């Protein structure tokens, strides 16, 4: 019996005001529901982007006070769907965590993932990002299980995509789908985004689902867009380009087994000596 899952990636530009962004998300969720989506995925920084890390920190709340989280839980429950909240800034000790949530059809939080690899970079255009000044990095890889535990989803966030060992570990331990919610830089996006995501799909024989921020944000940041749904063979099934909207695809999980049987690299790793 074939196993299918209908997936949607929402693509938009988060504003500085989460309530404004939630109105955009609600419209796009309705669009995804019209396409019969069962799992709706949102990008990193799902409901707000600020001019500075200090604003982000000042506006962040704990989980139980987070307006966006409560709203999206209600949306999941109302429509009996799964929603992957790409990430929200959540207060933790004296900093924050960049936390992704998988919400179930009853509105319950099924899984949480804190971004492991923090975005500390100096880009060629002069942009400097120091995520570690504001956020604690996570230390636990997560595989979510849905549909009576028959579908396994590896959870990652944006900059994690540059660390293939994480994706290999997720796939080796059963992940058939790996989500990569992102707010990818427009500076690196044209050169790296498609290549990195296709590589992760091919290396792991997994579906890659990458909902992304797009365009010029209210805070002045520019995001690359191009939300992608990629097959285990590395084929781009859907690309949102730069548009605000939703892309959807009905994926066949049997393709994961087919890809891994054809190229069994996950089971062919060998230990080796080094001489350097």
Secondary structure as UniProt FT lines:
FT   STRAND          4..12
FT   HELIX           18..34
FT   TURN            35..36
FT   STRAND          39..41
FT   HELIX           53..59
FT   HELIX           63..65
FT   HELIX           67..79
FT   STRAND          82..92
FT   TURN            93..94
FT   STRAND          95..103
FT   TURN            105..106
FT   STRAND          109..114
FT   STRAND          120..122
FT   TURN            124..125
FT   STRAND          128..130
FT   HELIX           131..133
FT   STRAND          135..136
FT   STRAND          142..146
FT   TURN            147..150
FT   STRAND          151..157
FT   HELIX           158..162
FT   HELIX           164..172
FT   TURN            173..174
FT   STRAND          177..182
FT   HELIX           186..204
FT   STRAND          207..210
FT   STRAND          212..216
FT   TURN            218..219
FT   STRAND          222..224
FT   STRAND          228..230
FT   TURN            232..233
FT   STRAND          236..239
FT   TURN            241..242
FT   STRAND          245..252
FT   HELIX           254..262
FT   HELIX           265..267
//
